[in-house]
Amino acid sequence: DGKGSYAVGAPNLTNGIWLYGGSRRAIEETIRYGRNGVMPAWKDILGEDKIQLISAYVYQLSRTE
């Protein structure tokens, strides 16, 4: 449901609070390059097509009320 889990440090993606920006491009960059000390980069594991799909899904979750 995109609500996250405080216990494992997963943020709520539905509350409109974005640490690194909530645009689809910002989400793609987070997945592609990671965030220093917070999330690893996934570009070599997922590839561009999957990054596009995942970022679109996460972006869509953020827009659902």
C-alpha positions as a Python dict, from the first residue, in 0.01 Angstrom:
ca = {
    (1, 'D'): (0, 0, 0),
    (2, 'G'): (306, 229, -5),
    (3, 'K'): (268, 330, 362),
    (4, 'G'): (621, 215, 457),
    (5, 'S'): (741, 60, 780),
    (6, 'Y'): (905, 260, 1055),
    (7, 'A'): (1056, -59, 1201),
    (8, 'V'): (1274, -119, 894),
    (9, 'G'): (1326, 243, 795),
    (10, 'A'): (1099, 233, 490),
    (11, 'P'): (938, 574, 434),
    (12, 'N'): (568, 633, 379),
    (13, 'L'): (530, 704, 7),
    (14, 'T'): (173, 831, 41),
    (15, 'N'): (210, 1125, 282),
    (16, 'G'): (363, 1382, 46),
    (17, 'I'): (692, 1409, 238),
    (18, 'W'): (991, 1342, 12),
    (19, 'L'): (1349, 1379, 135),
    (20, 'Y'): (1500, 1378, -213),
    (21, 'G'): (1212, 1505, -426),
    (22, 'G'): (892, 1335, -533),
    (23, 'S'): (905, 1390, -907),
    (24, 'R'): (931, 1085, -1128),
    (25, 'R'): (1280, 1197, -1236),
    (26, 'A'): (1396, 1229, -874),
    (27, 'I'): (1261, 882, -797),
    (28, 'E'): (1443, 739, -1101),
    (29, 'E'): (1769, 902, -988),
    (30, 'T'): (1731, 758, -638),
    (31, 'I'): (1678, 408, -777),
    (32, 'R'): (1949, 443, -1042),
    (33, 'Y'): (2225, 597, -828),
    (34, 'G'): (2114, 528, -471),
    (35, 'R'): (2153, 765, -179),
    (36, 'N'): (2482, 789, 6),
    (37, 'G'): (2470, 569, 315),
    (38, 'V'): (2096, 513, 283),
    (39, 'M'): (2019, 312, -31),
    (40, 'P'): (2245, 128, -275),
    (41, 'A'): (2247, 202, -648),
    (42, 'W'): (2038, -37, -856),
    (43, 'K'): (2124, 64, -1214),
    (44, 'D'): (2356, -233, -1276),
    (45, 'I'): (2111, -481, -1123),
    (46, 'L'): (1779, -357, -1263),
    (47, 'G'): (1869, -188, -1590),
    (48, 'E'): (1697, 116, -1736),
    (49, 'D'): (1367, -51, -1832),
    (50, 'K'): (1298, -181, -1482),
    (51, 'I'): (1406, 147, -1324),
    (52, 'Q'): (1151, 328, -1543),
    (53, 'L'): (875, 83, -1445),
    (54, 'I'): (952, 90, -1072),
    (55, 'S'): (980, 468, -1060),
    (56, 'A'): (647, 503, -1244),
    (57, 'Y'): (487, 266, -992),
    (58, 'V'): (628, 452, -691),
    (59, 'Y'): (529, 787, -842),
    (60, 'Q'): (177, 655, -901),
    (61, 'L'): (155, 539, -538),
    (62, 'S'): (246, 887, -424),
    (63, 'R'): (-43, 1037, -620),
    (64, 'T'): (-313, 801, -489),
    (65, 'E'): (-532, 935, -212),
}
